[in-house]
């Protein structure tokens, strides 16, 4: 009877232990990105605020929309399209500018800010490697912000299209003609292409440099990021009366040839001619990406040996 009791109680006295499931690197990166979204609410609040401003400004112009459409009915197709799409281009430009500002300010302060963190999830409190942390932070300006901004731009323009269609319909004007000129889906694809080529891949060294300075500087990271290039440009101008360095830095903001458009046009213009193969075949693009990879690798190494502030 004792033997039977021991056999019965043995599973409770010695429970079978199971090894915890290993967390893959992709899962760690996924949760690290989610933490960035949780801690840096400006990533999504700023584009949403810009969308709200665009919608508010557009709502103020709706009272004049029927009269403008009647006046534009006698114009040729190109001028009619420009008149109709101008508010949509303005909304997209506002969101693009917001994306650039948020991406740059986020990059220049994110690694420095975490060294000042004294919350429950303080600096290096989680079992996440330096590579995963820097990769998660770099994914915000390279992936999260551009895709989020383009998605918000599409939703904003779609709301503008619906509201303006209602206004035109109630005034007895043709909604089909209005929709034919907007081409919302095509314009959104052109905007996404412009953002990813010019403001992400073309500007990659800028984000890499800002993340590197953020990992190195103890304070005033923005000044450390801006002053060295500015000093080099000023010295070149004073000594040689040239501006080659300023032009070199400027191409990372403008996108070079891929960011050049005809005067008076926008990247969302339906007549825009895309050259992705020429863009991907540009040696300067791959040199810039290699420099970006070197900046990020240096940021990983700096984070490994830096102390909290």
N, C-alpha and C positions, 0 to 999 in steps of 0.2 A: 504493500500500500504506500509506503514511503517512496519507493521507486517510481510509482505512478504519479505521486504528488510532485516529485522532483522533475519528472518529465513534463508535467503540466506547467510548472512555474518557470522552467528554463527559458522559454522564449521571452518571458517578461523580464527575467534577470539579465539576459544577454541578448538584447535585440540585435537584429542583423543590421550592420552599418552599411550605408550606401554612400559612395563617393559623390560629392556635389558635381553637377554637370558643369563642364568647362564653358566659359563664356568666350565666344569667338571674337576676333579682332573687329569684325564688322559690327557686332553688337555693341562692343565698347565704344566704337566711333559713333554709332547711332545714338546711344544714351548721352555721350559727351556733347553731341550737337543739340540734343533736346535740352540739356542743361544750359547751353549757351542761349537758346531761345527763351528759357525760363528766366535767366538772370539778366539778359539784355533785352528788355521789352521794346527798346527803340527800334529794334530790327523790324518789327511789324507795326508798331504804333506810328512811326514817322511816315511810312508809305500810306497808311490808312488816313492819317491826318491830311496828307497832301491830296489824297483822293477826295476827302471831304471838302477841302478848299476848292478843288476843281469843280465839284458838283455844285457847290454854293455859287461860285462865279458863273457857271453855266445857267443856273436857274434864274439869275438876274437878267440874262439876255433872252430868255424865252418869250418875254412880252413883245420883243421886236422880231422874233423869228418869222412869223407869217409875212410881215411886210418885207423883210429881207428876201424871203423866198420868192415873193411876187416880183420884186425888183431884179432878182438874179435870173428870172425865167428867160429873159431875152439875151443873156450872155452865152458865149460859146461853151462847149463842154468842159474845157480846161478851167476857165474862170469860174464856172458854176461849181465844179468839184472843189476848187480852192476855197470858195466862199462857204461851202457846206462843211468841209473837213477842217477848217481852221480851228474851231473849238476843240476838236478831237486831238489835233496835233499839239495844241497848247497843253491839254491835260497829260498827254504822253510825255511832253518835254518837262513838265513839272515833276512827274514821277521819276523820270530819268535823272534829273538834277538831285532829287531827294535821295535816290539810290546811291549816287556818287558821294554825296556828303556823308550819309550814314556809313557807307562802306569804308571811307577813309578815316573818319573819326573813330569808328569801331576798331579798325586795324591798329591805329596808333596808340590806343589806350588799353586794349583788352588784356595783353600779357602783363602790363604794368599794374593794371587794376587788381588782378588776381593775387599779386604779391602783397597788396594792402588789405586783402579780404580777411576779416576776423569772424565770419559767420560760422555756422555749424559745418558747412562745406568749404572750409578754408583751404588755402593753397596747399596742394599735394596731400590732402586728407583722404582722397579716394585712390583705390588701387588702379590708377590709370597712368600709362606711360607718358613721358614727355612728347613722344612722337604722336600719340593719339590725341593729346591735348592740343598741340599746335595744329594738327590736321583738322580737328574739329573747328578750331577758331578760324583757320584759313578757308574752310568750306563756307563760312558765312559770306564773305565778299565774293568768293568765286562761284558759289552755287546757290545758296539759300536766298540771298538778297536779290540777285538778278531775276531768278525765277519767280520769287514772290512779288517783286515790283511789276514784272510783266503781267502776271496773273491779275494783280489789283488794277493795273491799267486797262486790261481787257474788260473786267467787270465794270469799272467806272465808265468806260466808253459805251458798254452795252446799256447801262442804266441811262446814260445821256441819249442814246439812240431811241430807247423806249419812250422816255419822257417827251422828247421832241416829236416823235411820231404821234403821240397822243395830242399834242398841241396842234400839229398840222391837220390831223384828222378832224378835230373839232372846229377848225376854221375852213374846212372844205378843200384843202390842198392835197395834192397827190403824195401819198406816203411811199409808193413804189419808186418814184423818181428819186426821192430822198435816200432810200435804202440803197439804190443802185449806185449812188455816188460815194457812199461811205465805205463799203467793202471792208467790214470790220475784221473778219477772220484773216484776210490777206494782209491788212495793215498790222495786225497783231503778230503775224509770223515775221514780217519785215522788221518790226520793232525788236522781237526776240533775237533775230539774227544780228541786228545792229548792236544790241547790248552785249551779246556773248562774244562777238568778234572785236568790237572797238573798245568797249568798257570793261571787259573781263580778260580775254586773252591778250589784247593789245596793251592793256594797262596792268598786266600781271606783275611786272617788276615794281610798280609803285606800291601795290599791296604787300609784296614780299619785303620791300624796304621798310615800310611802316611797321610790319610785324616784327622785323628784326630790331628796329629801334625800340619798340615797345618791350621786347624781351631784355634789352640792355639797359635802358635808362631807368634811373631810380625815381626821377620826377621830371616834370615838364617835357614829356616825350615828344609833344608836338613841335616844340622849339628845336629839339635835337634832330628831328626829322626834316625840318624845313630849312634851318639856318645853314648847314653845310652845302647843299646844292645852291642856295641863294648866294652864299659867299663866293663859291666858284664862279658863278655867272657874273657877279659884280667884278671880281678880279679880272676875268677875261675881258670884260668890256673896258675896264680902266687901262689894262696893259696892252691889249691888242686891238681895241675898238671893234671887236667882233662879238657875235652872239651864237656861236656854234653850239655851245653847251646848252643854252636855253632852248634852242631849236631841237636839240637831241632829247631833252627832257619833255618838251612840249608834244612830241610825236606820240608819247605814251598816253597822253590825255586825249589827243585828237584822233588817234587810230591810224595815222599815216594816210596812205592812199585809200584804204578801205573806209576811212571816215570822211572822205571828200565827196561832197555832193554839189549838184548844180546850185547856183545862187537862187535863193528863194524857195528851195525845196527842203523837205524833211526826209528822214530815213524811211518813213511809212508811205512815201509817195509811190503809187502803183507803177510808175514808169522807172523806178529804181532798178538799175542793172546790177545783179549780185555776181560777185566773182569769188566764190569760196575756194576754188582750186588755186587761183592765183594768190589768195590770202594765205592759204596753208602752205604754199610753196615758197613763201618769202623767207629768206634766211634770217632776217632780223627778228621775225616772230619766234623762231626756235632758239635763237640766241637769248632773247628776252625771257623765254620760259626756262632756259638753263640757268640764267642768272637768278630767276625767281626761286628755282629749286635750291640753289646755293644759299640764298637768303633764308629760306625756310629751314634748311638743315642747320645753319648757324643759329637760328632762333631756338631750335630744339636743343642744341648743345648749350646755349646760354641759359635756358630755363633749367637744365639739369644741374647747373652749378651756381645758380643765383640764390640769394637768401631773401627771406620775406622783408618787406619794407616796414 
